Amino acid sequence: MRFDSAARFAAVALMWGSSYFWIKIVFGGLNSAQFSFFRILVGAVAMLGILALGRERLPRGAGVWARLVLIAFLANALPVLLVELVDDAVGADADMVSVFNASVPLCVVLLCLAARHADRVPARVAAGLVVGFAGVLVLYAPWGAEWLSAGAAVNAAAAIAYAWSMLLMEKLMGAEEGGRAMTPLVLATTQAVIGVGWAGINMPNGGFDSTPHFSASIIGALLVLGVLNTGLVYMCFAWLIREEGAAKASGVLYAVPVVLTLGMVLLEDHVLGAREILGMAVIVAGLILTRLPQRTAPAGRTRSADRATPAAKSPAAVR
């Protein structure tokens, strides 16, 4: 694995895994609707500034924007809408929700199989994702959760939607507009801009129920979550998808619960149990399996088993 890919993978895992602690700070002065709006607004402003400094431009084609809106809807708006429509979705078992969040990589693989694109997921990557998911199950042990419930169905639908959005991201970055493919910077910026619209639509759903309170710590946490999490780190994630393919890149979602659990040990005096240690070890083993260097395909093959150039062949769900 190249150093730049490893650095992007580590950045995404560290930021998304630590989001919980920053969000706790923000919720000291904002409710969930206000947090969603201000976070994405900060991210959009930051990314537009970076886009201008990089002298890149937003896409112009209506068809491209339609696909970008669909990606944003699947990754952001649809999960929120489903939660609002189903009464017990919010109260669903936390461990079960965590398992569904971590099931996105397997959903990517299943969607590729359903579309008869199994060749886009190398066997080693698929095996690593299965091992990693087994580690997630051991880590959270959600055996007592109500799997046959509306809450479970909502979280399953959200995982599938997010997986689909990742496949659409990969395809969009492989397509060309005006003779050039969309860059991760442009994709991340457009998603933030569209996200402001989705969050604004959701503001009447509790966003005006209380007056937001901004302290130095809340503003700092918003900047971290907006500029880094929503903007730059999302760009790194899009970069991983473009270079490695959605299936392999999605494995970073397995690293998120590992970072979160270790963060709870460092910041909240959480005591690790043997099961949690075993679960994290299995997750790490799965991630290593997905990211081990792969031998170059023999001459004459039309694709690289390691997805070295995903833009050359584009495949067909964010939270």
Salt bridges, closest charged atoms under 4 A:
ASP4 OD1 - ARG2 NE 3.17
ASP4 OD2 - ARG8 NH2 3.37
GLU56 OE1 - ARG180 NH2 3.75
GLU170 OE2 - ARG307 NH2 2.08
GLU243 OE1 - ARG2 NH2 3.14
GLU243 OE1 - ARG8 NH2 3.04
GLU244 OE2 - ARG291 NH2 2.50
GLU268 OE2 - LYS24 NZ 2.76
GLU276 OE2 - HIS270 NE2 3.02
ASP306 OD1 - ARG124 NH2 3.54
ASP306 OD1 - LYS248 NZ 3.26
